[in-house]
Amino acid sequence: MSPVKNPSKVVVTGLGTITPLGVGSTTLWEGLLAGRSGIRPLTGPEYAGHPVRIAGTVPEDPAALLPPPRARRMNRAAQLAVTAAREAWQDAGFAAGGTRESGLDPDRVGVSVGTIIGGAAVLVEGDRRLRARGVRAVPPLTAPMTVPSQAASQISLDLHITGEARTVVSACASGTEAIGQAIDRIRYGHVDIVLAGGAEAAVTPEVMAAFAAMRALSTRNDSPEAASRPFAKDREGFVNSEGAGLLVLESEEHARARGARIYCEAAGWGLSADAHHMAAPDPTGGKVASALRRAVEDAGAGTGDVVHINAHATATVEGDLAEAAALSSVFGDADGAVCVPVTALKGNLGHLQGAAGGVEAVATVLTLHHGIIPPTIGCDDLDDAVPLDVVTRLARPLPTNGDLALSNSFGFGGHNAVLALRRG
């Protein structure tokens, strides 16, 4: 197919989340501004012997927010995804019933969802039943409820979206990459609208044990609300979490034709790969810097246009330093100091894995929309090796000397993805 000569501008018209701070984007935003934490103790007997017994868990059962017959056919990640997608869809001004009731051509609408493990917990439960009671005890829908693509397919089913239903699996960069791919699908005329973001439900005994074995998790079991400490001197690891964040992306022409409320422009994105290690980041941050530059370039902007950065900042010692090094190389002054205000939301939310990029993109959209940068909690004493202007304690007005904000996501294996959003 020949390239489109005049790519469409892509805008954000709807937002939806379900996170450890609660259900809905308003709840998320209010919690971030207030500096609340959604990290809680894991009190179930299955965690009794675990060295780490804290996580960012969603305070409401997503299955209870959906029709029971539908919920029973979804893994937990899909339940979270559909809940967030429904909010985003209606926030964009579309009818709750989906494309048909909204008067849309379903073939011109798509879904793009990032995740990592999908319904692995369903497979684990199937294995338990097999071992305890034999082959006939394994539920017949175990296979379709296990695949990572179930979140995208269930959104497609729920809203009757037939254009495409894509799944991105690129470790903790999955949600951001899914949004970036959706931007291009709209830009180049494949579809007019995409529900894009991420969903993850990885707070299980098996996953918690695996991360604990890596010594990647914070062990502050006695103080869960203070466990995730991005960029802080005393950070010791990330907090595993669950949730979903979806955005409605739309061509500007389509959005204006229907009189939609526009939050901001989804202006560009950038990818890179470290090719360094299966789990550890490249300490130089060199390829993270490449992704940052590519996102800014893809947005048709320069580094001087960037007024805010939503950092990945998981609160691991090595990861935070690598990201800081990358930001310093791209945005730093002669001494490497970065004056662009940075915030890191994993102090509030923990690390939502494949959903992190989607939820943090929603927060970045709201930062541009409201002109306010939420504070980073947990960073009471900034690491001296982090030359960043980290917003802490209180929210701060967004600078007015530019119009671009970046949302960063980096994952195991060197997956780097950066989203660029432009103030409307």
Residue pairs with C-beta under 8 A, 6 or more apart in sequence:
3 188
4 187
4 188
4 189
7 187
7 188
8 186
8 187
8 188
8 189
8 251
8 252
8 253
9 251
9 252
9 253
9 265
10 183
10 186
10 187
10 249
10 250
10 251
10 252
10 265
10 266
10 267
11 249
11 250
11 251
11 252
11 255
11 262
11 263
11 264
11 265
11 266
11 424
12 247
12 248
12 249
12 250
12 262
12 263
12 264
12 265
12 266
12 365
12 421
13 91
13 92
13 93
13 248
13 249
13 250
13 255
13 260
13 261
13 262
13 263
14 87
14 88
14 89
14 90
14 91
14 92
14 93
14 94
14 247
14 248
15 25
15 87
15 88
15 91
15 246
15 247
15 248
15 263
15 362
15 365
15 366
16 24
16 25
16 83
16 84
16 85
16 86
16 87
16 88
16 89
16 91
16 244
16 245
16 246
16 247
16 362
17 23
17 24
17 25
17 28
17 84
17 87
17 243
17 244
17 245
17 246
17 358
17 359
17 362
18 24
18 58
18 60
18 62
18 80
18 83
18 84
18 243
18 244
19 27
19 28
19 38
19 56
19 58
19 241
19 243
19 244
19 245
19 349
19 352
19 359
20 37
20 38
20 39
20 40
20 56
20 57
20 58
20 59
20 241
20 242
20 243
20 348
20 349
20 350
21 27
21 28
21 31
21 32
21 36
21 38
21 348
21 349
22 28
22 31
22 38
22 59
22 60
23 58
23 60
23 65
23 83
24 87
25 87
25 91
25 362
25 366
28 359
28 362
28 363
28 366
29 363
29 366
29 370
29 374
31 38
31 348
32 345
32 348
32 363
32 374
32 375
33 372
33 374
33 375
33 395
35 348
35 374
35 375
35 377
35 393
36 348
37 224
37 225
37 226
37 228
37 347
37 348
37 377
38 56
38 57
38 59
38 241
38 348
38 349
38 350
39 54
39 55
39 56
39 224
39 225
39 227
39 228
39 239
39 241
39 349
39 350
40 54
40 55
40 56
40 57
40 224
41 53
41 54
41 221
41 224
42 50
42 53
42 54
42 55
42 57
42 203
42 208
43 53
46 205
47 53
47 205
47 208
50 205
50 208
50 209
50 212
51 212
51 219
52 208
52 211
52 212
52 217
52 218
52 219
52 221
52 240
53 221
54 218
54 220
54 221
54 224
54 227
54 239
55 203
55 208
55 239
55 240
55 241
55 242
55 350
56 203
56 228
56 239
56 240
56 241
56 242
56 243
56 349
56 350
56 351
56 352
57 203
57 241
57 242
58 80
58 242
58 243
62 71
62 76
62 79
62 80
62 82
62 83
63 71
63 72
63 74
63 76
63 79
64 71
65 79
65 83
66 74
66 79
66 82
66 83
70 82
70 158
71 79
73 141
73 145
74 82
74 145
74 150
74 154
75 118
75 119
75 121
75 122
75 145
75 146
75 150
75 151
75 201
76 119
76 121
76 201
76 242
77 115
77 117
77 118
77 119
77 150
77 151
77 199
77 200
77 201
77 242
77 244
78 119
78 145
78 150
78 151
78 153
78 154
78 199
79 201
80 151
80 199
80 200
80 201
80 242
80 243
80 244
80 355
81 113
81 151
81 152
81 154
81 155
81 199
81 244
81 246
82 151
82 154
82 155
82 158
83 244
84 197
84 199
84 244
84 245
84 246
84 358
85 111
85 155
85 158
85 159
85 195
85 244
85 246
86 96
86 158
86 159
87 246
88 195
88 197
88 246
88 247
88 248
89 96
89 98
89 159
89 195
89 248
90 96
91 248
92 248
92 250
92 260
93 258
93 260
93 261
94 102
94 104
94 248
95 101
95 102
98 106
98 158
98 159
98 160
98 161
99 105
99 106
99 109
99 159
99 160
99 161
99 162
100 106
100 160
104 193
106 160
106 161
106 162
106 163
107 162
107 163
108 163
108 191
108 192
108 193
109 159
109 161
109 162
109 163
109 191
109 192
109 193
109 194
109 195
110 161
110 163
110 164
110 165
110 166
110 182
110 185
110 190
110 191
110 193
110 194
110 195
111 152
111 155
111 156
111 161
111 164
111 165
111 166
111 194
111 195
111 196
112 152
112 164
112 166
112 167
112 168
112 178
112 179
112 181
112 182
112 185
112 194
112 195
112 196
112 197
113 151
113 152
113 155
113 166
113 167
113 168
113 175
113 178
113 195
113 196
113 197
113 198
113 199
113 246
113 358
114 167
114 168
114 169
114 170
114 173
114 174
114 175
114 176
114 177
114 178
114 179
114 197
114 198
114 199
114 354
114 355
114 357
114 358
115 148
115 151
115 167
115 168
115 169
115 174
115 175
115 198
115 199
115 200
115 353
115 354
115 355
116 148
116 169
116 171
116 172
116 174
116 200
116 202
116 353
116 354
117 148
117 200
117 202
117 207
117 353
117 354
118 146
118 147
118 148
118 149
118 150
118 151
119 145
119 146
119 147
119 148
119 150
120 146
120 202
120 204
120 206
120 207
121 201
121 204
121 206
122 142
122 145
122 146
123 142
123 146
124 204
124 206
126 138
126 139
126 142
126 146
129 137
129 138
129 139
130 137
130 138
144 150
148 167
148 169
149 165
149 167
151 167
151 199
151 244
152 165
152 166
152 167
153 165
155 161
155 165
155 195
155 246
156 162
156 165
159 195
161 195
163 190
163 191
164 185
164 190
164 191
166 178
166 181
166 182
167 178
168 174
168 175
168 177
168 178
168 181
169 354
170 177
170 411
170 415
170 417
171 354
171 411
171 412
171 413
171 415
172 312
172 314
172 351
172 353
172 354
172 356
172 357
172 409
172 410
172 411
172 412
172 415
173 357
173 409
173 410
173 411
173 415
173 416
173 417
174 198
174 353
174 354
174 357
174 409
174 411
174 415
175 197
175 198
175 199
175 245
175 354
175 355
175 356
175 357
175 358
175 359
175 360
175 361
175 409
176 198
176 269
176 357
176 358
176 360
176 361
176 407
176 408
176 409
176 417
176 418
176 419
177 269
177 271
177 357
177 409
177 415
177 417
178 196
178 197
178 198
178 357
178 358
179 196
179 197
179 247
179 249
179 266
179 269
179 357
179 358
179 361
179 419
180 269
180 270
180 271
180 417
180 419
181 196
182 194
182 196
182 249
183 196
183 249
183 266
183 268
183 269
185 191
185 194
186 192
186 193
186 194
186 249
186 250
186 251
192 250
192 251
192 254
193 248
193 249
193 250
193 251
193 254
194 248
194 249
194 250
195 246
195 247
195 248
195 249
196 246
196 247
196 249
196 358
197 244
197 245
197 246
197 247
197 355
197 357
197 358
197 359
197 361
197 362
198 244
198 245
198 352
198 354
198 355
198 356
198 357
198 358
198 359
199 243
199 244
199 245
199 246
199 354
199 355
199 358
200 241
200 242
200 243
200 244
200 352
200 353
200 354
200 355
200 356
201 242
202 240
202 242
202 353
203 240
203 241
203 242
207 240
208 217
208 240
211 217
211 240
214 279
215 237
216 237
216 238
216 316
217 237
217 238
217 239
217 240
218 227
218 228
218 229
218 235
218 236
218 237
218 238
218 239
218 315
219 236
219 237
220 226
220 227
220 236
224 239
226 378
227 239
227 350
227 378
228 238
228 239
228 315
228 346
228 347
228 348
228 349
228 350
228 351
228 378
229 235
229 236
229 315
229 347
229 378
229 379
229 380
230 311
230 313
230 314
230 315
230 320
230 344
230 346
230 347
230 376
230 378
230 379
230 390
231 311
231 313
231 315
231 320
231 324
231 344
231 376
231 379
231 382
231 383
231 386
231 388
231 390
232 315
232 378
232 379
232 380
232 381
232 382
232 383
233 381
233 382
233 383
233 384
234 381
235 315
235 316
235 317
235 320
235 378
235 383
236 315
236 317
237 315
237 316
238 314
238 315
238 316
238 346
238 350
238 351
239 315
239 346
239 350
239 351
240 350
240 351
240 353
241 349
241 350
241 351
241 352
241 353
242 352
242 353
242 355
243 349
243 352
243 355
243 359
244 355
244 358
244 359
245 352
245 355
245 357
245 358
245 359
245 360
245 361
245 362
246 358
246 362
247 266
247 358
247 361
247 362
247 365
249 266
250 260
252 262
252 265
255 262
256 262
262 424
263 365
263 366
263 368
263 369
263 424
264 365
264 368
264 369
264 421
264 422
264 423
264 424
265 421
265 422
265 423
265 424
266 419
266 421
267 298
267 299
267 300
267 301
267 404
267 420
267 421
267 422
268 295
268 296
268 297
268 298
268 299
268 300
268 301
268 419
268 420
269 294
269 295
269 298
269 417
269 418
269 419
269 420
270 290
270 291
270 292
270 293
270 294
270 295
270 296
270 297
270 298
270 417
270 418
270 420
271 291
271 294
271 416
271 417
271 418
272 287
272 288
272 290
272 291
272 294
272 416
273 287
273 414
273 415
273 416
274 281
274 282
274 287
274 288
274 413
274 414
274 416
275 287
275 414
276 282
276 287
276 414
277 414
278 412
278 413
279 412
279 413
280 318
281 288
281 318
281 319
281 322
281 323
281 410
281 414
282 288
282 322
282 414
283 318
283 321
283 322
283 325
284 322
284 325
285 322
285 323
285 324
285 325
285 326
285 327
285 329
286 326
286 329
287 414
287 416
288 322
288 323
288 325
288 326
288 408
288 410
288 416
289 326
289 329
289 330
290 416
291 408
291 416
291 417
291 418
292 326
292 327
292 330
292 406
292 408
292 418
293 303
293 330
294 418
295 406
295 418
295 419
295 420
296 302
296 303
296 305
296 306
296 404
296 406
296 420
298 420
299 305
299 404
299 420
299 422
301 404
301 420
301 422
303 330
303 331
304 402
305 402
305 403
305 404
306 331
306 340
306 402
306 404
306 405
306 406
307 340
307 341
307 398
307 399
307 400
307 401
307 402
307 403
307 404
307 405
308 340
308 341
308 342
308 343
308 364
308 367
308 368
308 373
308 398
308 399
308 405
308 406
309 327
309 331
309 340
309 341
309 342
309 343
309 405
309 406
309 408
310 342
310 343
310 344
310 345
310 360
310 363
310 364
310 367
310 405
310 406
310 407
310 408
311 323
311 327
311 342
311 343
311 344
311 388
311 408
312 319
312 323
312 344
312 356
312 408
312 409
312 410
313 319
313 320
313 323
313 344
313 346
313 376
314 320
314 346
314 351
315 344
315 346
315 347
315 378
319 410
320 383
320 386
321 383
321 385
321 386
322 410
323 408
323 410
324 383
324 385
324 386
324 387
324 388
327 338
327 340
327 342
327 388
328 336
328 337
328 338
328 387
328 388
329 336
331 338
331 339
331 340
332 338
332 387
333 339
335 387
336 387
337 387
338 387
338 388
338 389
339 389
340 389
341 373
341 389
341 390
341 391
341 396
341 398
341 399
342 376
342 388
342 389
342 390
342 391
343 367
343 373
343 374
343 375
343 376
343 390
343 391
344 376
344 379
344 390
345 359
345 360
345 363
345 374
345 376
346 356
347 376
347 377
347 378
347 379
348 377
349 356
349 359
352 359
356 409
357 407
357 409
357 417
357 419
360 407
360 409
361 407
361 419
361 421
363 374
363 407
364 405
364 406
364 407
364 419
364 421
365 421
367 373
367 374
367 398
367 405
368 398
368 405
368 421
368 422
368 423
368 424
369 424
371 397
371 398
372 395
372 396
372 397
372 398
373 391
373 395
373 396
373 397
373 398
374 391
374 395
375 391
375 392
375 393
375 394
375 395
375 396
376 390
376 391
376 392
377 392
379 390
379 392
380 392
382 388
382 390
382 392
398 423
403 422
403 423
404 420
404 421
404 422
404 423
405 420
405 421
405 422
405 423
406 418
406 419
406 420
406 421
407 418
407 419
407 421
408 417
408 418
409 416
409 417
409 418
409 419
410 416
410 417
